[in-house]
């Protein structure tokens, strides 16, 4: 049996539903408030961009690359402080989105590691911005 790619399993329609469920979850879940606050109030543009990105990343046509000439995620995330906590909030929304679209266990298992890896690649800080608010850290200077 030939392994199917996530794109073949979901199709363009399924990827659209996944991304919509992802940003809906980010909008609604108090546990994702920190990551939600980084985004613009209107999520329409980033919804479209993530749909394009994931279409290529999941094995479909490289829509994001065609439009931007790159698949590098470092530059667009550069302005934001993304530590382990922010990464984990993002991944929590993705887990929730997979639940909301009733993704199969096959798909969830297929995505688990690569999704963690790409989110950890986007992480650009060792610590989370919350450490600034941690009363246990002694301010110096
Ligand atoms: C690890 C945690 C992550 C955080 C906190 C984060 C946060 C953000 C923020 C704040 C934006 C700007 C949105 C806006 O303009 O309203 C953005 C854009 C974007 N993010 Fe993420 N992101 C994360 C991970 C990822 C991952 C893993 C992917 C891909 C699988 C991704 C794909 C994108 C794309 C495609 C854009 C649009 C970039 C562009 O303007 O071309 N992000 N992200």
Backbone and ligand atoms as CSV (ligand in chain L), in Angstrom:
chain,resi,resn,atom,element,x,y,z
A,1,UNK,N,N,0.845,-1.196,0.000
A,1,UNK,CA,C,0.000,0.000,0.000
A,1,UNK,C,C,0.884,1.251,0.000
A,2,UNK,N,N,0.563,2.200,-0.861
A,2,UNK,CA,C,1.352,3.427,-0.900
A,2,UNK,C,C,0.841,4.395,0.160
A,3,UNK,N,N,1.785,4.984,0.917
A,3,UNK,CA,C,1.374,5.931,1.966
A,3,UNK,C,C,0.795,7.185,1.314
A,4,UNK,N,N,-0.293,7.659,1.885
A,4,UNK,CA,C,-0.895,8.884,1.360
A,4,UNK,C,C,-0.345,10.074,2.128
A,5,UNK,N,N,-0.225,11.196,1.431
A,5,UNK,CA,C,0.245,12.406,2.109
A,5,UNK,C,C,-0.932,13.040,2.857
A,6,UNK,N,N,-0.646,13.895,3.848
A,6,UNK,CA,C,-1.745,14.604,4.524
A,6,UNK,C,C,-2.612,15.376,3.523
A,7,UNK,N,N,-1.979,15.907,2.467
A,7,UNK,CA,C,-2.757,16.628,1.449
A,7,UNK,C,C,-3.750,15.697,0.759
A,8,UNK,N,N,-3.299,14.476,0.471
A,8,UNK,CA,C,-4.208,13.522,-0.181
A,8,UNK,C,C,-5.355,13.124,0.748
A,9,UNK,N,N,-5.059,13.047,2.038
A,9,UNK,CA,C,-6.098,12.676,3.000
A,9,UNK,C,C,-7.110,13.815,3.156
A,10,UNK,N,N,-6.607,15.040,3.308
A,10,UNK,CA,C,-7.496,16.171,3.624
A,10,UNK,C,C,-8.093,16.833,2.386
A,11,UNK,N,N,-7.291,16.937,1.344
A,11,UNK,CA,C,-7.701,17.704,0.172
A,11,UNK,C,C,-7.690,19.191,0.499
A,12,UNK,N,N,-7.870,20.019,-0.528
A,12,UNK,CA,C,-7.825,21.473,-0.306
A,12,UNK,C,C,-8.942,21.920,0.631
A,13,UNK,N,N,-10.077,21.290,0.462
A,13,UNK,CA,C,-11.233,21.620,1.294
A,13,UNK,C,C,-10.938,21.332,2.773
A,14,UNK,N,N,-10.352,20.172,3.025
A,14,UNK,CA,C,-10.035,19.766,4.395
A,14,UNK,C,C,-8.983,20.675,5.020
A,15,UNK,N,N,-8.001,21.098,4.231
A,15,UNK,CA,C,-6.973,22.000,4.762
A,15,UNK,C,C,-7.618,23.350,5.109
A,16,UNK,N,N,-8.521,23.799,4.263
A,16,UNK,CA,C,-9.251,25.038,4.554
A,16,UNK,C,C,-10.023,24.931,5.863
A,17,UNK,N,N,-10.677,23.797,6.055
A,17,UNK,CA,C,-11.457,23.595,7.294
A,17,UNK,C,C,-10.537,23.522,8.509
A,18,UNK,N,N,-9.393,22.852,8.328
A,18,UNK,CA,C,-8.429,22.732,9.432
A,18,UNK,C,C,-7.940,24.118,9.866
A,19,UNK,N,N,-7.558,24.942,8.898
A,19,UNK,CA,C,-7.020,26.270,9.230
A,19,UNK,C,C,-8.114,27.155,9.832
A,20,UNK,N,N,-9.313,27.073,9.309
A,20,UNK,CA,C,-10.404,27.852,9.908
A,20,UNK,C,C,-10.634,27.424,11.357
A,21,UNK,N,N,-10.643,26.103,11.586
A,21,UNK,CA,C,-10.842,25.600,12.953
A,21,UNK,C,C,-9.672,26.016,13.844
A,22,UNK,N,N,-8.469,26.064,13.276
A,22,UNK,CA,C,-7.264,26.448,14.027
A,22,UNK,C,C,-7.387,27.892,14.545
A,23,UNK,N,N,-7.721,28.825,13.641
A,23,UNK,CA,C,-7.806,30.222,14.093
A,23,UNK,C,C,-9.064,30.477,14.916
A,24,UNK,N,N,-10.130,29.712,14.669
A,24,UNK,CA,C,-11.309,29.823,15.543
A,24,UNK,C,C,-10.922,29.409,16.967
A,25,UNK,N,N,-10.174,28.301,17.062
A,25,UNK,CA,C,-9.739,27.817,18.381
A,25,UNK,C,C,-8.849,28.859,19.052
A,26,UNK,N,N,-7.939,29.465,18.264
A,26,UNK,CA,C,-7.048,30.486,18.825
A,26,UNK,C,C,-7.852,31.680,19.349
A,27,UNK,N,N,-8.896,31.989,18.640
A,27,UNK,CA,C,-9.763,33.101,19.009
A,27,UNK,C,C,-10.540,32.820,20.295
A,28,UNK,N,N,-10.877,31.545,20.487
A,28,UNK,CA,C,-11.817,31.188,21.557
A,28,UNK,C,C,-11.156,30.671,22.827
A,29,UNK,N,N,-9.978,30.061,22.700
A,29,UNK,CA,C,-9.423,29.356,23.864
A,29,UNK,C,C,-8.610,30.290,24.764
A,30,UNK,N,N,-9.015,30.415,26.020
A,30,UNK,CA,C,-8.253,31.262,26.943
A,30,UNK,C,C,-6.791,30.800,27.046
A,31,UNK,N,N,-6.553,29.501,26.890
A,31,UNK,CA,C,-5.179,28.969,26.994
A,31,UNK,C,C,-4.292,29.455,25.848
A,32,UNK,N,N,-4.917,30.022,24.787
A,32,UNK,CA,C,-4.133,30.486,23.639
A,32,UNK,C,C,-4.100,32.014,23.570
A,33,UNK,N,N,-4.497,32.664,24.658
A,33,UNK,CA,C,-4.657,34.123,24.637
A,33,UNK,C,C,-3.359,34.854,24.275
A,34,UNK,N,N,-2.247,34.343,24.779
A,34,UNK,CA,C,-0.960,35.011,24.517
A,34,UNK,C,C,-0.635,35.012,23.015
A,35,UNK,N,N,-0.836,33.878,22.384
A,35,UNK,CA,C,-0.554,33.772,20.954
A,35,UNK,C,C,-1.604,34.552,20.145
A,36,UNK,N,N,-2.842,34.519,20.588
A,36,UNK,CA,C,-3.884,35.271,19.874
A,36,UNK,C,C,-3.566,36.758,19.870
A,37,UNK,N,N,-3.060,37.236,21.030
A,37,UNK,CA,C,-2.793,38.669,21.177
A,37,UNK,C,C,-1.689,39.155,20.239
A,38,UNK,N,N,-0.832,38.245,19.775
A,38,UNK,CA,C,0.236,38.637,18.843
A,38,UNK,C,C,-0.315,38.937,17.456
A,39,UNK,N,N,-1.471,38.315,17.150
A,39,UNK,CA,C,-2.016,38.422,15.796
A,39,UNK,C,C,-2.874,39.671,15.644
A,40,UNK,N,N,-3.068,40.075,14.397
A,40,UNK,CA,C,-3.988,41.181,14.114
A,40,UNK,C,C,-5.385,40.790,14.568
A,41,UNK,N,N,-6.207,41.810,14.790
A,41,UNK,CA,C,-7.570,41.508,15.207
A,41,UNK,C,C,-8.278,40.692,14.118
A,42,UNK,N,N,-8.088,41.117,12.872
A,42,UNK,CA,C,-8.697,40.412,11.750
A,42,UNK,C,C,-7.758,39.305,11.252
A,43,UNK,N,N,-8.255,38.079,11.282
A,43,UNK,CA,C,-7.400,36.924,10.962
A,43,UNK,C,C,-7.535,36.460,9.512
A,44,UNK,N,N,-8.294,37.192,8.695
A,44,UNK,CA,C,-8.577,36.727,7.326
A,44,UNK,C,C,-7.300,36.480,6.513
A,45,UNK,N,N,-6.375,37.452,6.570
A,45,UNK,CA,C,-5.163,37.353,5.753
A,45,UNK,C,C,-4.295,36.163,6.191
A,46,UNK,N,N,-4.122,36.030,7.511
A,46,UNK,CA,C,-3.249,34.945,7.978
A,46,UNK,C,C,-3.917,33.581,7.759
A,47,UNK,N,N,-5.238,33.555,7.799
A,47,UNK,CA,C,-5.940,32.297,7.461
A,47,UNK,C,C,-5.551,31.873,6.036
A,48,UNK,N,N,-5.643,32.820,5.098
A,48,UNK,CA,C,-5.324,32.497,3.699
A,48,UNK,C,C,-3.869,32.051,3.557
A,49,UNK,N,N,-2.985,32.759,4.282
A,49,UNK,CA,C,-1.562,32.431,4.149
A,49,UNK,C,C,-1.245,31.059,4.735
A,50,UNK,N,N,-1.860,30.735,5.869
A,50,UNK,CA,C,-1.587,29.413,6.455
A,50,UNK,C,C,-2.188,28.300,5.587
A,51,UNK,N,N,-3.333,28.578,4.973
A,51,UNK,CA,C,-3.907,27.576,4.049
A,51,UNK,C,C,-2.925,27.317,2.906
A,52,UNK,N,N,-2.403,28.395,2.332
A,52,UNK,CA,C,-1.427,28.249,1.241
A,52,UNK,C,C,-0.201,27.481,1.726
A,53,UNK,N,N,0.278,27.877,2.912
A,53,UNK,CA,C,1.513,27.267,3.416
A,53,UNK,C,C,1.327,25.765,3.651
A,54,UNK,N,N,0.255,25.435,4.361
A,54,UNK,CA,C,0.060,24.025,4.713
A,54,UNK,C,C,-0.244,23.161,3.493
A,55,UNK,N,N,-0.857,23.751,2.471
A,55,UNK,CA,C,-1.127,22.989,1.245
A,55,UNK,C,C,0.183,22.437,0.669
A,56,UNK,N,N,1.185,23.301,0.568
A,56,UNK,CA,C,2.487,22.849,0.066
A,56,UNK,C,C,3.184,21.925,1.045
A,57,UNK,N,N,3.178,22.314,2.312
A,57,UNK,CA,C,3.889,21.559,3.353
A,57,UNK,C,C,3.321,20.142,3.492
A,58,UNK,N,N,2.025,20.003,3.238
A,58,UNK,CA,C,1.384,18.692,3.391
A,58,UNK,C,C,1.471,17.839,2.124
A,59,UNK,N,N,2.128,18.348,1.100
A,59,UNK,CA,C,2.337,17.536,-0.087
A,59,UNK,C,C,1.514,17.947,-1.301
A,60,UNK,N,N,0.832,19.077,-1.209
A,60,UNK,CA,C,0.044,19.576,-2.344
A,60,UNK,C,C,0.808,20.630,-3.131
A,61,UNK,N,N,0.131,21.371,-3.996
A,61,UNK,CA,C,0.810,22.408,-4.788
A,61,UNK,C,C,1.402,23.510,-3.895
A,62,UNK,N,N,2.598,23.996,-4.259
A,62,UNK,CA,C,3.315,24.940,-3.400
A,62,UNK,C,C,2.779,26.380,-3.506
A,63,UNK,N,N,1.562,26.588,-3.017
A,63,UNK,CA,C,0.877,27.870,-3.213
A,63,UNK,C,C,1.603,29.038,-2.544
A,64,UNK,N,N,2.081,28.807,-1.320
A,64,UNK,CA,C,2.754,29.895,-0.588
A,64,UNK,C,C,4.062,30.259,-1.292
A,65,UNK,N,N,4.787,29.246,-1.709
A,65,UNK,CA,C,6.057,29.491,-2.403
A,65,UNK,C,C,5.834,30.261,-3.694
A,66,UNK,N,N,4.779,29.904,-4.402
A,66,UNK,CA,C,4.478,30.603,-5.671
A,66,UNK,C,C,4.220,32.079,-5.434
A,67,UNK,N,N,3.576,32.391,-4.341
A,67,UNK,CA,C,3.218,33.795,-4.083
A,67,UNK,C,C,4.349,34.591,-3.456
A,68,UNK,N,N,5.176,33.924,-2.632
A,68,UNK,CA,C,6.189,34.689,-1.873
A,68,UNK,C,C,7.616,34.398,-2.322
A,69,UNK,N,N,7.808,33.311,-3.076
A,69,UNK,CA,C,9.155,32.941,-3.523
A,69,UNK,C,C,9.975,32.242,-2.449
A,70,UNK,N,N,9.362,31.925,-1.313
A,70,UNK,CA,C,10.104,31.266,-0.226
A,70,UNK,C,C,9.160,30.397,0.599
A,71,UNK,N,N,9.735,29.461,1.355
A,71,UNK,CA,C,8.929,28.767,2.364
A,71,UNK,C,C,9.533,29.002,3.746
A,72,UNK,N,N,10.472,29.958,3.807
A,72,UNK,CA,C,11.126,30.241,5.086
A,72,UNK,C,C,10.163,30.997,6.000
A,73,UNK,N,N,10.012,30.482,7.211
A,73,UNK,CA,C,9.071,31.096,8.157
A,73,UNK,C,C,9.779,32.004,9.160
A,74,UNK,N,N,11.103,32.069,9.075
A,74,UNK,CA,C,11.853,32.852,10.073
A,74,UNK,C,C,11.531,34.337,9.984
A,75,UNK,N,N,11.635,34.905,8.792
A,75,UNK,CA,C,11.436,36.356,8.649
A,75,UNK,C,C,10.053,36.832,9.098
A,76,UNK,N,N,8.970,36.178,8.629
A,76,UNK,CA,C,7.661,36.688,9.050
A,76,UNK,C,C,7.411,36.577,10.556
A,77,UNK,N,N,8.141,35.684,11.237
A,77,UNK,CA,C,7.921,35.536,12.684
A,77,UNK,C,C,8.930,36.323,13.515
A,78,UNK,N,N,9.879,36.929,12.825
A,78,UNK,CA,C,10.936,37.678,13.499
A,78,UNK,C,C,10.424,38.749,14.475
A,79,UNK,N,N,9.353,39.468,14.109
A,79,UNK,CA,C,8.903,40.538,15.022
A,79,UNK,C,C,8.300,40.025,16.330
A,80,UNK,N,N,8.061,38.725,16.443
A,80,UNK,CA,C,7.326,38.229,17.603
A,80,UNK,C,C,8.232,37.418,18.515
A,81,UNK,N,N,7.944,37.511,19.800
A,81,UNK,CA,C,8.680,36.718,20.794
A,81,UNK,C,C,8.023,35.348,20.856
A,82,UNK,N,N,8.686,34.336,20.320
A,82,UNK,CA,C,8.104,32.994,20.308
A,82,UNK,C,C,9.021,32.040,21.075
A,83,UNK,N,N,8.635,31.785,22.308
A,83,UNK,CA,C,9.360,30.846,23.156
A,83,UNK,C,C,8.588,29.539,23.254
A,84,UNK,N,N,9.014,28.668,24.158
A,84,UNK,CA,C,8.346,27.359,24.278
A,84,UNK,C,C,6.859,27.477,24.603
A,85,UNK,N,N,6.503,28.441,25.455
A,85,UNK,CA,C,5.086,28.552,25.827
A,85,UNK,C,C,4.232,28.993,24.644
A,86,UNK,N,N,4.757,29.932,23.840
A,86,UNK,CA,C,4.026,30.398,22.659
A,86,UNK,C,C,3.901,29.263,21.641
A,87,UNK,N,N,5.008,28.536,21.463
A,87,UNK,CA,C,4.980,27.366,20.553
A,87,UNK,C,C,3.903,26.362,21.011
A,88,UNK,N,N,3.887,26.103,22.309
A,88,UNK,CA,C,2.943,25.101,22.804
A,88,UNK,C,C,1.499,25.578,22.685
A,89,UNK,N,N,1.270,26.890,22.822
A,89,UNK,CA,C,-0.091,27.414,22.623
A,89,UNK,C,C,-0.517,27.230,21.166
A,90,UNK,N,N,0.415,27.490,20.265
A,90,UNK,CA,C,0.123,27.320,18.827
A,90,UNK,C,C,-0.229,25.858,18.544
A,91,UNK,N,N,0.572,24.951,19.110
A,91,UNK,CA,C,0.329,23.514,18.890
A,91,UNK,C,C,-0.979,23.050,19.528
A,92,UNK,N,N,-1.330,23.657,20.660
A,92,UNK,CA,C,-2.594,23.326,21.319
A,92,UNK,C,C,-3.773,23.661,20.392
A,93,UNK,N,N,-3.668,24.809,19.723
A,93,UNK,CA,C,-4.729,25.204,18.775
A,93,UNK,C,C,-4.800,24.208,17.620
A,94,UNK,N,N,-3.630,23.737,17.185
A,94,UNK,CA,C,-3.620,22.772,16.078
A,94,UNK,C,C,-4.244,21.441,16.525
A,95,UNK,N,N,-3.927,20.999,17.742
A,95,UNK,CA,C,-4.542,19.766,18.264
A,95,UNK,C,C,-6.058,19.934,18.346
A,96,UNK,N,N,-6.474,21.086,18.844
A,96,UNK,CA,C,-7.909,21.353,18.977
A,96,UNK,C,C,-8.576,21.377,17.593
A,97,UNK,N,N,-7.887,21.989,16.621
A,97,UNK,CA,C,-8.447,22.069,15.262
A,97,UNK,C,C,-8.606,20.671,14.664
A,98,UNK,N,N,-7.608,19.800,14.903
A,98,UNK,CA,C,-7.699,18.434,14.376
A,98,UNK,C,C,-8.882,17.703,15.007
A,99,UNK,N,N,-9.132,17.958,16.298
A,99,UNK,CA,C,-10.319,17.378,16.952
A,99,UNK,C,C,-11.593,17.913,16.296
A,100,UNK,N,N,-11.619,19.248,16.107
A,100,UNK,CA,C,-12.849,19.882,15.611
A,100,UNK,C,C,-13.231,19.418,14.211
A,101,UNK,N,N,-12.228,19.072,13.397
A,101,UNK,CA,C,-12.579,18.580,12.053
A,101,UNK,C,C,-12.692,17.044,12.045
A,102,UNK,N,N,-12.647,16.450,13.240
A,102,UNK,CA,C,-12.733,14.993,13.384
A,102,UNK,C,C,-11.703,14.273,12.525
A,103,UNK,N,N,-10.447,14.746,12.620
A,103,UNK,CA,C,-9.363,14.103,11.872
A,103,UNK,C,C,-9.177,12.669,12.361
A,104,UNK,N,N,-8.767,11.802,11.456
A,104,UNK,CA,C,-8.560,10.393,11.814
A,104,UNK,C,C,-7.292,10.265,12.667
A,105,UNK,N,N,-7.198,9.159,13.420
A,105,UNK,CA,C,-5.982,8.905,14.198
A,105,UNK,C,C,-4.783,8.784,13.261
A,106,UNK,N,N,-5.020,8.232,12.078
A,106,UNK,CA,C,-3.930,8.097,11.090
A,106,UNK,C,C,-3.327,9.475,10.797
A,107,UNK,N,N,-4.191,10.443,10.531
A,107,UNK,CA,C,-3.701,11.785,10.192
A,107,UNK,C,C,-3.035,12.444,11.396
A,108,UNK,N,N,-3.665,12.319,12.572
A,108,UNK,CA,C,-3.092,12.941,13.776
A,108,UNK,C,C,-1.701,12.379,14.046
A,109,UNK,N,N,-1.553,11.062,13.934
A,109,UNK,CA,C,-0.248,10.446,14.182
A,109,UNK,C,C,0.779,10.880,13.142
A,110,UNK,N,N,0.307,11.027,11.909
A,110,UNK,CA,C,1.188,11.429,10.813
A,110,UNK,C,C,1.737,12.843,11.032
A,111,UNK,N,N,0.891,13.711,11.613
A,111,UNK,CA,C,1.265,15.120,11.738
A,111,UNK,C,C,1.996,15.450,13.034
A,112,UNK,N,N,1.831,14.598,14.041
A,112,UNK,CA,C,2.293,14.962,15.377
A,112,UNK,C,C,3.748,15.446,15.406
A,113,UNK,N,N,4.655,14.602,14.948
A,113,UNK,CA,C,6.079,14.969,15.037
A,113,UNK,C,C,6.466,16.101,14.097
A,114,UNK,N,N,6.100,16.010,12.808
A,114,UNK,CA,C,6.481,17.106,11.909
A,114,UNK,C,C,5.884,18.447,12.325
A,115,UNK,N,N,4.684,18.441,12.879
A,115,UNK,CA,C,4.062,19.700,13.304
A,115,UNK,C,C,4.846,20.275,14.478
A,116,UNK,N,N,5.260,19.394,15.404
A,116,UNK,CA,C,6.084,19.871,16.527
A,116,UNK,C,C,7.391,20.450,15.979
A,117,UNK,N,N,7.988,19.744,15.048
A,117,UNK,CA,C,9.292,20.188,14.531
A,117,UNK,C,C,9.194,21.539,13.840
A,118,UNK,N,N,8.153,21.732,13.037
A,118,UNK,CA,C,8.061,23.019,12.321
A,118,UNK,C,C,7.739,24.146,13.313
A,119,UNK,N,N,6.911,23.844,14.324
A,119,UNK,CA,C,6.600,24.887,15.318
A,119,UNK,C,C,7.849,25.227,16.127
A,120,UNK,N,N,8.657,24.201,16.412
A,120,UNK,CA,C,9.876,24.474,17.180
A,120,UNK,C,C,10.906,25.222,16.332
A,121,UNK,N,N,10.816,25.075,15.014
A,121,UNK,CA,C,11.704,25.830,14.126
A,121,UNK,C,C,11.309,27.303,14.113
A,122,UNK,N,N,10.014,27.552,14.226
A,122,UNK,CA,C,9.522,28.937,14.262
A,122,UNK,C,C,9.901,29.610,15.593
A,123,UNK,N,N,10.029,28.801,16.652
A,123,UNK,CA,C,10.428,29.362,17.956
A,123,UNK,C,C,11.752,30.112,17.798
A,124,UNK,N,N,11.794,31.344,18.291
A,124,UNK,CA,C,13.002,32.153,18.123
A,124,UNK,C,C,13.566,32.652,19.454
A,125,UNK,N,N,13.047,32.123,20.570
A,125,UNK,CA,C,13.551,32.478,21.902
A,125,UNK,C,C,13.669,31.200,22.743
A,126,UNK,N,N,14.632,31.222,23.680
A,126,UNK,CA,C,14.794,30.070,24.581
A,126,UNK,C,C,13.697,30.023,25.627
A,127,UNK,N,N,13.286,31.225,26.053
A,127,UNK,CA,C,12.309,31.291,27.138
A,127,UNK,C,C,11.063,31.987,26.619
A,128,UNK,N,N,10.019,31.961,27.430
A,128,UNK,CA,C,8.786,32.621,27.028
A,128,UNK,C,C,8.752,34.037,27.580
A,129,UNK,N,N,7.995,34.904,26.918
A,129,UNK,CA,C,7.987,36.304,27.324
A,129,UNK,C,C,7.430,36.474,28.730
A,130,UNK,N,N,6.715,35.457,29.212
A,130,UNK,CA,C,6.132,35.543,30.546
A,130,UNK,C,C,7.178,35.664,31.644
A,131,UNK,N,N,8.398,35.288,31.338
A,131,UNK,CA,C,9.414,35.363,32.402
A,131,UNK,C,C,9.560,36.802,32.889
A,132,UNK,N,N,9.239,37.783,31.999
A,132,UNK,CA,C,9.304,39.193,32.394
A,132,UNK,C,C,8.377,39.495,33.567
A,133,UNK,N,N,7.314,38.685,33.636
A,133,UNK,CA,C,6.317,38.947,34.667
A,133,UNK,C,C,6.509,38.025,35.869
A,134,UNK,N,N,7.532,37.189,35.834
A,134,UNK,CA,C,7.717,36.202,36.892
A,134,UNK,C,C,8.323,36.856,38.134
A,135,UNK,N,N,7.563,36.886,39.243
A,135,UNK,CA,C,8.081,37.563,40.439
A,135,UNK,C,C,9.266,36.837,41.052
A,136,UNK,N,N,9.500,35.589,40.615
A,136,UNK,CA,C,10.629,34.845,41.176
A,136,UNK,C,C,11.956,35.226,40.530
A,137,UNK,N,N,11.882,36.021,39.460
A,137,UNK,CA,C,13.128,36.435,38.815
A,137,UNK,C,C,13.547,37.784,39.406
A,138,UNK,N,N,14.774,37.830,39.898
A,138,UNK,CA,C,15.255,39.073,40.520
A,138,UNK,C,C,15.735,39.999,39.413
A,139,UNK,N,N,15.133,41.170,39.335
A,139,UNK,CA,C,15.529,42.138,38.308
A,139,UNK,C,C,16.913,42.675,38.641
A,140,UNK,N,N,17.738,42.750,37.609
A,140,UNK,CA,C,19.108,43.266,37.809
A,140,UNK,C,C,19.198,44.629,37.140
A,141,UNK,N,N,19.858,45.551,37.810
A,141,UNK,CA,C,20.144,46.864,37.217
A,141,UNK,C,C,19.026,47.863,37.378
L,1,LIG,C1,C,5.264,28.434,17.038
L,1,LIG,C2,C,4.328,29.316,17.291
L,1,LIG,C3,C,3.843,30.345,16.310
L,1,LIG,C4,C,3.442,31.602,16.619
L,1,LIG,C5,C,3.374,32.201,18.012
L,1,LIG,C6,C,3.076,32.259,15.371
L,1,LIG,C7,C,2.631,33.559,15.267
L,1,LIG,C8,C,2.400,34.228,14.088
L,1,LIG,C9,C,2.017,35.622,13.980
L,1,LIG,C10,C,1.823,36.562,15.166
L,1,LIG,C11,C,1.883,35.911,12.667
L,1,LIG,C12,C,1.452,37.259,12.048
L,1,LIG,C13,C,-0.037,37.205,11.908
L,1,LIG,C14,C,-0.701,38.500,11.562
L,1,LIG,O1,O,-0.191,39.250,10.715
L,1,LIG,O2,O,-1.797,38.741,12.108
L,1,LIG,C15,C,2.180,34.701,11.927
L,1,LIG,C16,C,2.166,34.594,10.571
L,1,LIG,C17,C,2.310,33.407,9.888
L,1,LIG,N1,N,2.529,32.176,10.441
L,1,LIG,FE1,FE,2.895,31.799,12.372
L,1,LIG,N2,N,3.245,31.390,14.323
L,1,LIG,C18,C,3.714,30.208,14.856
L,1,LIG,C19,C,3.990,29.053,14.151
L,1,LIG,C20,C,3.735,28.886,12.816
L,1,LIG,C21,C,3.901,27.635,12.097
L,1,LIG,C22,C,4.384,26.329,12.736
L,1,LIG,C23,C,3.544,27.867,10.808
L,1,LIG,C24,C,3.504,26.936,9.638
L,1,LIG,C25,C,3.259,25.644,9.738
L,1,LIG,C26,C,3.180,29.263,10.711
L,1,LIG,C27,C,2.785,29.906,9.559
L,1,LIG,C28,C,2.574,31.245,9.431
L,1,LIG,C29,C,2.386,31.913,8.168
L,1,LIG,C30,C,2.387,31.243,6.791
L,1,LIG,C31,C,2.224,33.266,8.447
L,1,LIG,C32,C,2.037,34.400,7.425
L,1,LIG,C33,C,3.439,34.843,7.006
L,1,LIG,C34,C,3.396,35.892,5.920
L,1,LIG,O3,O,3.033,37.040,6.241
L,1,LIG,O4,O,3.733,35.552,4.775
L,1,LIG,N3,N,3.304,29.846,11.939
L,1,LIG,N4,N,2.464,33.700,12.812
